[in-house]
Amino acid sequence: MMDANKVYKKYYKNNLWIIVGLFLIGLLGVQLTQQTAYINVLTICAVYSLITSSIYGGAWKAIASQSPAVLNNFYLAASGFRMLLAFLTVLVLCNGGEGTHNE
């Protein structure tokens, strides 16, 4: 039997390194192209990824330790929920600035 806590810690550590690495590569791209407007987008993506991966990992750990038989359903539901949440985040951020520009 697997130790859910060990797997969760390894998942979180690897996920954190990937997010930080991609964020730093993005910042390097911003520096090279001097497109400072992308800094906000990079920050939002990094924070979104950290929050969703933390919640996903915690939920996985709870389900894996309580009832591992339903992990297949969890993977399907969690993937769909993450996609829906990403779509809603994009909608909120794209429409959030409407009406605030002065002409």
N, C-alpha and C positions, 0 to 999 in steps of 0.2 A: 504494500500500500504506500502511496506517495504521501509526503509531508507537505500539506498545502501551504503552510507558513513559509517553508524554505523556497518553494516554487514561487510564491508571491514576492518574496524579497528579491529573488533573482530576476523575476520579470520586471519589478519596479526599478531595480538598479540598471538593467539593460535599457529599459525604456527611457529612463532619465538621461543616460549617456547618448542615446540616439537623438533625443529631442534637443539636448544642449549642442551636440555636434552639428545638427542641421541648422540650428539657430545661428551658430558661429559661422558656418559656411554662408548662410544668408546675409549676415552682417558683412562678411568679406565681399560678397557680391554687391552690396549696397555701397561699400567704400570704393570698389573698383569702378562702378558705373555712376557714382555720385547721385543716385536716386534716393534721396533721404526720405521721400514720401513712403517708401516701402518699409521703413522701420516700424511704423504702427502696425502694418499688416503682419510682419514677422513676429512682433510681440504678441499680437492677438492669437496667431496660430500656435505659438509656443505655450501660451497660458491655456488655451483651449485643449491642446494635446496633453498637458500636464494634468489638468482637472479630469478630463475624460478617462485617461489611462489610470489615474489613481482610483476613480470610482469603479471602473471596470475591473481592476485588479482586486479591490476590496470585495466587490460583489462575487467575483470568481472564487476568492478564498472562502467566503462564507458558504457558497453553494457547494464547493468541492469538499468542504469539511462536514457539512450537514447531510447532503444527499447527492453524492456523485453520479447517481443514475440519471439525473436530469441535466447533466452538463451539455449534452447535445442541444437540448432546447434552449439552454442559456446562451450558447454560442450564436445560434440563429437569432434569438430575440435581441441580444446585446449588439450584434452587428447592425441589425435594422435600426435599432434605437440610436446608435452612434451616427448612422447616416442621416437619419431624420434630424437629430440635434445639430449636425454640421450644416444641413440645409437651412434650418431655422436661424442659426447663428449668422450665416451669410445674409439671409434676408433682413435680419435686424440691423446688421452693420451697414448694409448697402442702403437701406431706407432710413437709417438713423440720422443721417445728415441732411435729409430733405427739409427745406423750409428754413434752414439756419443760415443760408448764404445771403449776405447783403448785396444788393445791386445798386 
